[in-house]
Every structure is written in structure tokens, then in C-alpha cells.
């Protein structure tokens, strides 16, 4: 089935191409480098992972300025311009609250956008993350920018070849990645983009992020070293870092990446907190209806106990309304809009809002500027059961 491509206009007049796929809570996806969403056949490893995510989330993908199906003849690749592209897509798609995905070279702009639009971004997902490049990588990026001006095909392949894992596992994949780079953006535009990117530093913006943040990062990543992700996680208020094996997990282990993202997205709302409260009220004879924005209630309940809670919900006669949002509370009850946009009145004499559990990371915030390397586990990262906290502490000890 052909993808429907839509267009919107950024604040400076640049036309941006975007598409919407899947069902579920909205997830705005920024590019890893400059790859066009119209060239999925040249990146089947990445496209396959996104296709799986589209089964549980509504993906909003777009080509940033100067790439793919968007306006190509562009010379402004500043942070302001790139963030304006995201906002143009968000406005055109009529998104009020959404999750934001930033990977590789799009991580800085995703962080900047989330810091500026805290009421819109409810969850932030970062893959292969960095807040700023070190001196060696800045010089490397500038050399690629110079090469792109005189020989873009060679530069496009050189970018693909920086990933040794892909080159070693499949020479064909490396060639496809080079072709993808070459077709997605023109040499002069990549040179401008790379030069602008080399000067980006969003380190000071990390502490401004208030939404829950998931950081996925390969321990053996040679392009973006793992310690960058560790430092970022320590600076962000409500973040968790998930170490991944290998050097390019969405190439050789896309299922692991997709599963981690799905679990994270399912944790919206009050999750287990709201479910347990509903069960307690129903046990005492109160008629209860759970309204959840997600497709399933309480996504943070571990699989071992899901069947038990499902049975209790049925036995206690608890009604559930998933993929729905509470929009208004009146004397008559609560107004709820379902996933198809239909509005209904839910009679109620009491409305209880169950909010997500927050991390207790004040100590991490106080220590982060005193030491070069900081680790955290348990409730300092995200509240969880005792068994999970102990297991996480053990894994952290092994890594250290």
C-alpha cells in the first residue's frame, strides 16, 4: 500500500513532507541522519522496526528541510530551523500531546524541542544519544562536510562505512546505506547541515526536560560513546538508560529496540497505581470505570501478574475505556473522547486522576557536577518493585 505523503510549511516558508501511519498514542519520529521516509526500501532494518512500532503507536514521520520529499534547496540548518520543522508537522497533524523520538544526529533538536514545548511532549525517546560532540568527532564531521562539497557520492559512502558492524555483517547493507544517504540529501546541503551540527550543544537544556525520558544506547557504540548517554541520563530529571548489546541494535536486534519503546509508551498515565486503586475501590462496592489514553490499561504491570489483574478487573465488574481521553469534568460527570473522536458523557460523582510514578533523583542532581561518572538505580531512576530494583542494582554492579 502506497504511503500518503502530506505537506506543511515551516515558519520560514520551507515545505516539509510528512506521513502518518499506525494507530495508538502519537509518536513523532525524527530522522537518524538525513534519510528520507520515502526510501524505506534502502533501510529495511530500520523500517522494519518502525513498522512494528506502528502496530502500537501512531507514527508521524517527516523529512527535515533539505532532505527527501521536503524542499531540498535550503541553506538554513540551524537549530531554530530544525525545531521549527518539528513544530510545523505537529501543528499540521493537530497533535496536542505526543511522544517524541530522536535518534543519532536528531537527538539535539529533539532535546531542544522537548525543553521548549514541555506541555506538548509527554514522553521523550532518545537512541544513540549525545548532547554535544567531542573535539575528535567535530573535526571528523567537518572533514565529511568538506568532502561532501566536492564528492558527495564518496562522502555518502564514507558516512555509511563509519558503522563497522553493518559493514562486517553485510557488505550489501553498507552499500544500501551509502545509496540511501546519497539519494536523501544533496552534497551542498549535507555540508551545511554537518557544519551546523558540529556546533550544537544542548548540555544545558538537559535539566529543563520534565517528561519521562527513555535513552537507548549500545554499550559498544563507536560513533556515539556509551559514556555520553550515561552523563545525559544523570542530568535529566526523569530518565532511564537502557544499555543495548552490539553496535547497531536496530540493525541486528530491532525487536529489542521496538520492545523497549513499546513498554515505555505503555507506561503513560497512572499505570499500575491507577489500576490497583480502582481494584481497591471496586472491592469496597464502588462502581469504577478506568479511562486510559493507551490501548491497554496499566502497561507497567509485569507480565507475570497481568493475568491476575485482568481476572480481578473482570470479577469486580470494572469497566474500561482505552484509547480514550478525559476532556471535561462537570457536575453531571466526565466527558470522554474515544480513539475515533466520538464524545460521550460518563456519569460520575467522583473523578480520580492517577499520575505516573516519578523518580526520586534529588541526590543524583546534587552529585552530577561533582564527579566524572555517576550511576543510579532503583527509585532514583524510576519507581518499581523491589525484585526489579535488586536485579538492576546487580547488573549495574557487574558493569561497573
Secondary structure as a PSIPRED ss2 file (coil, helix, strand):
# PSIPRED VFORMAT (PSIPRED V4.0)

   1 X C   1.000  0.000  0.000
   2 X C   1.000  0.000  0.000
   3 X C   1.000  0.000  0.000
   4 X C   1.000  0.000  0.000
   5 X C   1.000  0.000  0.000
   6 X E   0.000  0.000  1.000
   7 X E   0.000  0.000  1.000
   8 X E   0.000  0.000  1.000
   9 X E   0.000  0.000  1.000
  10 X C   1.000  0.000  0.000
  11 X C   1.000  0.000  0.000
  12 X C   1.000  0.000  0.000
  13 X C   1.000  0.000  0.000
  14 X C   1.000  0.000  0.000
  15 X E   0.000  0.000  1.000
  16 X E   0.000  0.000  1.000
  17 X E   0.000  0.000  1.000
  18 X E   0.000  0.000  1.000
  19 X E   0.000  0.000  1.000
  20 X E   0.000  0.000  1.000
  21 X E   0.000  0.000  1.000
  22 X C   1.000  0.000  0.000
  23 X C   1.000  0.000  0.000
  24 X C   1.000  0.000  0.000
  25 X E   0.000  0.000  1.000
  26 X E   0.000  0.000  1.000
  27 X E   0.000  0.000  1.000
  28 X E   0.000  0.000  1.000
  29 X E   0.000  0.000  1.000
  30 X C   1.000  0.000  0.000
  31 X C   1.000  0.000  0.000
  32 X C   1.000  0.000  0.000
  33 X C   1.000  0.000  0.000
  34 X C   1.000  0.000  0.000
  35 X C   1.000  0.000  0.000
  36 X C   1.000  0.000  0.000
  37 X H   0.000  1.000  0.000
  38 X H   0.000  1.000  0.000
  39 X H   0.000  1.000  0.000
  40 X H   0.000  1.000  0.000
  41 X H   0.000  1.000  0.000
  42 X H   0.000  1.000  0.000
  43 X C   1.000  0.000  0.000
  44 X H   0.000  1.000  0.000
  45 X H   0.000  1.000  0.000
  46 X H   0.000  1.000  0.000
  47 X H   0.000  1.000  0.000
  48 X H   0.000  1.000  0.000
  49 X H   0.000  1.000  0.000
  50 X H   0.000  1.000  0.000
  51 X H   0.000  1.000  0.000
  52 X H   0.000  1.000  0.000
  53 X H   0.000  1.000  0.000
  54 X C   1.000  0.000  0.000
  55 X C   1.000  0.000  0.000
  56 X C   1.000  0.000  0.000
  57 X E   0.000  0.000  1.000
  58 X E   0.000  0.000  1.000
  59 X E   0.000  0.000  1.000
  60 X E   0.000  0.000  1.000
  61 X E   0.000  0.000  1.000
  62 X E   0.000  0.000  1.000
  63 X E   0.000  0.000  1.000
  64 X C   1.000  0.000  0.000
  65 X C   1.000  0.000  0.000
  66 X C   1.000  0.000  0.000
  67 X E   0.000  0.000  1.000
  68 X C   1.000  0.000  0.000
  69 X C   1.000  0.000  0.000
  70 X C   1.000  0.000  0.000
  71 X C   1.000  0.000  0.000
  72 X C   1.000  0.000  0.000
  73 X C   1.000  0.000  0.000
  74 X C   1.000  0.000  0.000
  75 X C   1.000  0.000  0.000
  76 X C   1.000  0.000  0.000
  77 X C   1.000  0.000  0.000
  78 X C   1.000  0.000  0.000
  79 X H   0.000  1.000  0.000
  80 X H   0.000  1.000  0.000
  81 X H   0.000  1.000  0.000
  82 X H   0.000  1.000  0.000
  83 X H   0.000  1.000  0.000
  84 X H   0.000  1.000  0.000
  85 X H   0.000  1.000  0.000
  86 X H   0.000  1.000  0.000
  87 X H   0.000  1.000  0.000
  88 X H   0.000  1.000  0.000
  89 X H   0.000  1.000  0.000
  90 X H   0.000  1.000  0.000
  91 X H   0.000  1.000  0.000
  92 X H   0.000  1.000  0.000
  93 X C   1.000  0.000  0.000
  94 X C   1.000  0.000  0.000
  95 X C   1.000  0.000  0.000
  96 X C   1.000  0.000  0.000
  97 X C   1.000  0.000  0.000
  98 X E   0.000  0.000  1.000
  99 X E   0.000  0.000  1.000
 100 X E   0.000  0.000  1.000
 101 X E   0.000  0.000  1.000
 102 X E   0.000  0.000  1.000
 103 X E   0.000  0.000  1.000
 104 X H   0.000  1.000  0.000
 105 X H   0.000  1.000  0.000
 106 X H   0.000  1.000  0.000
 107 X H   0.000  1.000  0.000
 108 X H   0.000  1.000  0.000
 109 X H   0.000  1.000  0.000
 110 X H   0.000  1.000  0.000
 111 X H   0.000  1.000  0.000
 112 X H   0.000  1.000  0.000
 113 X H   0.000  1.000  0.000
 114 X H   0.000  1.000  0.000
 115 X H   0.000  1.000  0.000
 116 X H   0.000  1.000  0.000
 117 X C   1.000  0.000  0.000
 118 X C   1.000  0.000  0.000
 119 X C   1.000  0.000  0.000
 120 X C   1.000  0.000  0.000
 121 X E   0.000  0.000  1.000
 122 X E   0.000  0.000  1.000
 123 X E   0.000  0.000  1.000
 124 X E   0.000  0.000  1.000
 125 X E   0.000  0.000  1.000
 126 X E   0.000  0.000  1.000
 127 X E   0.000  0.000  1.000
 128 X C   1.000  0.000  0.000
 129 X C   1.000  0.000  0.000
 130 X C   1.000  0.000  0.000
 131 X C   1.000  0.000  0.000
 132 X E   0.000  0.000  1.000
 133 X C   1.000  0.000  0.000
 134 X C   1.000  0.000  0.000
 135 X H   0.000  1.000  0.000
 136 X H   0.000  1.000  0.000
 137 X H   0.000  1.000  0.000
 138 X H   0.000  1.000  0.000
 139 X H   0.000  1.000  0.000
 140 X H   0.000  1.000  0.000
 141 X H   0.000  1.000  0.000
 142 X H   0.000  1.000  0.000
 143 X H   0.000  1.000  0.000
 144 X H   0.000  1.000  0.000
 145 X H   0.000  1.000  0.000
 146 X H   0.000  1.000  0.000
 147 X H   0.000  1.000  0.000
 148 X H   0.000  1.000  0.000
 149 X H   0.000  1.000  0.000
 150 X H   0.000  1.000  0.000
 151 X C   1.000  0.000  0.000
 152 X H   0.000  1.000  0.000
 153 X H   0.000  1.000  0.000
 154 X H   0.000  1.000  0.000
 155 X H   0.000  1.000  0.000
 156 X H   0.000  1.000  0.000
 157 X H   0.000  1.000  0.000
 158 X H   0.000  1.000  0.000
 159 X H   0.000  1.000  0.000
 160 X H   0.000  1.000  0.000
 161 X H   0.000  1.000  0.000
 162 X C   1.000  0.000  0.000
 163 X C   1.000  0.000  0.000
 164 X H   0.000  1.000  0.000
 165 X H   0.000  1.000  0.000
 166 X H   0.000  1.000  0.000
 167 X H   0.000  1.000  0.000
 168 X H   0.000  1.000  0.000
 169 X H   0.000  1.000  0.000
 170 X C   1.000  0.000  0.000
 171 X H   0.000  1.000  0.000
 172 X H   0.000  1.000  0.000
 173 X H   0.000  1.000  0.000
 174 X H   0.000  1.000  0.000
 175 X H   0.000  1.000  0.000
 176 X H   0.000  1.000  0.000
 177 X H   0.000  1.000  0.000
 178 X H   0.000  1.000  0.000
 179 X H   0.000  1.000  0.000
 180 X H   0.000  1.000  0.000
 181 X H   0.000  1.000  0.000
 182 X H   0.000  1.000  0.000
 183 X H   0.000  1.000  0.000
 184 X H   0.000  1.000  0.000
 185 X E   0.000  0.000  1.000
 186 X C   1.000  0.000  0.000
 187 X H   0.000  1.000  0.000
 188 X H   0.000  1.000  0.000
 189 X H   0.000  1.000  0.000
 190 X H   0.000  1.000  0.000
 191 X H   0.000  1.000  0.000
 192 X H   0.000  1.000  0.000
 193 X H   0.000  1.000  0.000
 194 X H   0.000  1.000  0.000
 195 X H   0.000  1.000  0.000
 196 X H   0.000  1.000  0.000
 197 X H   0.000  1.000  0.000
 198 X H   0.000  1.000  0.000
 199 X C   1.000  0.000  0.000
 200 X C   1.000  0.000  0.000
 201 X E   0.000  0.000  1.000
 202 X C   1.000  0.000  0.000
 203 X H   0.000  1.000  0.000
 204 X H   0.000  1.000  0.000
 205 X H   0.000  1.000  0.000
 206 X H   0.000  1.000  0.000
 207 X H   0.000  1.000  0.000
 208 X H   0.000  1.000  0.000
 209 X C   1.000  0.000  0.000
 210 X C   1.000  0.000  0.000
 211 X C   1.000  0.000  0.000
 212 X E   0.000  0.000  1.000
 213 X E   0.000  0.000  1.000
 214 X E   0.000  0.000  1.000
 215 X E   0.000  0.000  1.000
 216 X E   0.000  0.000  1.000
 217 X E   0.000  0.000  1.000
 218 X E   0.000  0.000  1.000
 219 X C   1.000  0.000  0.000
 220 X C   1.000  0.000  0.000
 221 X C   1.000  0.000  0.000
 222 X C   1.000  0.000  0.000
 223 X C   1.000  0.000  0.000
 224 X C   1.000  0.000  0.000
 225 X C   1.000  0.000  0.000
 226 X H   0.000  1.000  0.000
 227 X H   0.000  1.000  0.000
 228 X H   0.000  1.000  0.000
 229 X H   0.000  1.000  0.000
 230 X H   0.000  1.000  0.000
 231 X H   0.000  1.000  0.000
 232 X H   0.000  1.000  0.000
 233 X H   0.000  1.000  0.000
 234 X H   0.000  1.000  0.000
 235 X H   0.000  1.000  0.000
 236 X C   1.000  0.000  0.000
 237 X C   1.000  0.000  0.000
 238 X C   1.000  0.000  0.000
 239 X E   0.000  0.000  1.000
 240 X E   0.000  0.000  1.000
 241 X E   0.000  0.000  1.000
 242 X E   0.000  0.000  1.000
 243 X E   0.000  0.000  1.000
 244 X E   0.000  0.000  1.000
 245 X C   1.000  0.000  0.000
 246 X C   1.000  0.000  0.000
 247 X C   1.000  0.000  0.000
 248 X C   1.000  0.000  0.000
 249 X H   0.000  1.000  0.000
 250 X H   0.000  1.000  0.000
 251 X H   0.000  1.000  0.000
 252 X H   0.000  1.000  0.000
 253 X C   1.000  0.000  0.000
 254 X H   0.000  1.000  0.000
 255 X H   0.000  1.000  0.000
 256 X H   0.000  1.000  0.000
 257 X H   0.000  1.000  0.000
 258 X H   0.000  1.000  0.000
 259 X H   0.000  1.000  0.000
 260 X H   0.000  1.000  0.000
 261 X H   0.000  1.000  0.000
 262 X H   0.000  1.000  0.000
 263 X H   0.000  1.000  0.000
 264 X H   0.000  1.000  0.000
 265 X H   0.000  1.000  0.000
 266 X H   0.000  1.000  0.000
 267 X C   1.000  0.000  0.000
 268 X C   1.000  0.000  0.000
 269 X C   1.000  0.000  0.000
 270 X C   1.000  0.000  0.000
 271 X H   0.000  1.000  0.000
 272 X H   0.000  1.000  0.000
 273 X H   0.000  1.000  0.000
 274 X H   0.000  1.000  0.000
 275 X H   0.000  1.000  0.000
 276 X H   0.000  1.000  0.000
 277 X H   0.000  1.000  0.000
 278 X H   0.000  1.000  0.000
 279 X H   0.000  1.000  0.000
 280 X H   0.000  1.000  0.000
 281 X H   0.000  1.000  0.000
 282 X H   0.000  1.000  0.000
 283 X H   0.000  1.000  0.000
 284 X C   1.000  0.000  0.000
 285 X C   1.000  0.000  0.000
 286 X C   1.000  0.000  0.000
 287 X C   1.000  0.000  0.000
 288 X C   1.000  0.000  0.000
 289 X E   0.000  0.000  1.000
 290 X E   0.000  0.000  1.000
 291 X E   0.000  0.000  1.000
 292 X C   1.000  0.000  0.000
 293 X C   1.000  0.000  0.000
 294 X C   1.000  0.000  0.000
 295 X C   1.000  0.000  0.000
 296 X C   1.000  0.000  0.000
 297 X C   1.000  0.000  0.000
 298 X C   1.000  0.000  0.000
 299 X C   1.000  0.000  0.000
 300 X C   1.000  0.000  0.000
 301 X C   1.000  0.000  0.000
 302 X C   1.000  0.000  0.000
 303 X H   0.000  1.000  0.000
 304 X H   0.000  1.000  0.000
 305 X H   0.000  1.000  0.000
 306 X H   0.000  1.000  0.000
 307 X H   0.000  1.000  0.000
 308 X H   0.000  1.000  0.000
 309 X H   0.000  1.000  0.000
 310 X H   0.000  1.000  0.000
 311 X H   0.000  1.000  0.000
 312 X H   0.000  1.000  0.000
 313 X H   0.000  1.000  0.000
 314 X H   0.000  1.000  0.000
 315 X H   0.000  1.000  0.000
 316 X C   1.000  0.000  0.000
 317 X C   1.000  0.000  0.000
 318 X C   1.000  0.000  0.000
 319 X E   0.000  0.000  1.000
 320 X E   0.000  0.000  1.000
 321 X E   0.000  0.000  1.000
 322 X C   1.000  0.000  0.000
 323 X C   1.000  0.000  0.000
 324 X C   1.000  0.000  0.000
 325 X E   0.000  0.000  1.000
 326 X E   0.000  0.000  1.000
 327 X E   0.000  0.000  1.000
 328 X E   0.000  0.000  1.000
 329 X E   0.000  0.000  1.000
 330 X E   0.000  0.000  1.000
 331 X C   1.000  0.000  0.000
 332 X C   1.000  0.000  0.000
 333 X E   0.000  0.000  1.000
 334 X E   0.000  0.000  1.000
 335 X E   0.000  0.000  1.000
 336 X E   0.000  0.000  1.000
 337 X E   0.000  0.000  1.000
 338 X C   1.000  0.000  0.000
 339 X C   1.000  0.000  0.000
 340 X C   1.000  0.000  0.000
 341 X C   1.000  0.000  0.000
 342 X C   1.000  0.000  0.000
 343 X E   0.000  0.000  1.000
 344 X E   0.000  0.000  1.000
 345 X E   0.000  0.000  1.000
 346 X E   0.000  0.000  1.000
 347 X E   0.000  0.000  1.000
 348 X C   1.000  0.000  0.000
 349 X C   1.000  0.000  0.000
 350 X C   1.000  0.000  0.000
 351 X C   1.000  0.000  0.000
 352 X C   1.000  0.000  0.000
 353 X C   1.000  0.000  0.000
 354 X C   1.000  0.000  0.000
 355 X C   1.000  0.000  0.000
 356 X C   1.000  0.000  0.000
 357 X C   1.000  0.000  0.000
 358 X C   1.000  0.000  0.000
 359 X C   1.000  0.000  0.000
 360 X C   1.000  0.000  0.000
 361 X C   1.000  0.000  0.000
 362 X H   0.000  1.000  0.000
 363 X H   0.000  1.000  0.000
 364 X H   0.000  1.000  0.000
 365 X H   0.000  1.000  0.000
 366 X H   0.000  1.000  0.000
 367 X H   0.000  1.000  0.000
 368 X C   1.000  0.000  0.000
 369 X C   1.000  0.000  0.000
 370 X C   1.000  0.000  0.000
 371 X C   1.000  0.000  0.000
 372 X C   1.000  0.000  0.000
 373 X C   1.000  0.000  0.000
 374 X C   1.000  0.000  0.000
 375 X C   1.000  0.000  0.000
 376 X C   1.000  0.000  0.000
 377 X C   1.000  0.000  0.000
 378 X H   0.000  1.000  0.000
 379 X H   0.000  1.000  0.000
 380 X H   0.000  1.000  0.000
 381 X C   1.000  0.000  0.000
 382 X C   1.000  0.000  0.000
 383 X C   1.000  0.000  0.000
 384 X C   1.000  0.000  0.000
 385 X C   1.000  0.000  0.000
 386 X H   0.000  1.000  0.000
 387 X H   0.000  1.000  0.000
 388 X H   0.000  1.000  0.000
 389 X H   0.000  1.000  0.000
 390 X H   0.000  1.000  0.000
 391 X H   0.000  1.000  0.000
 392 X H   0.000  1.000  0.000
 393 X H   0.000  1.000  0.000
 394 X H   0.000  1.000  0.000
 395 X H   0.000  1.000  0.000
 396 X H   0.000  1.000  0.000
 397 X H   0.000  1.000  0.000
 398 X H   0.000  1.000  0.000
 399 X H   0.000  1.000  0.000
 400 X C   1.000  0.000  0.000
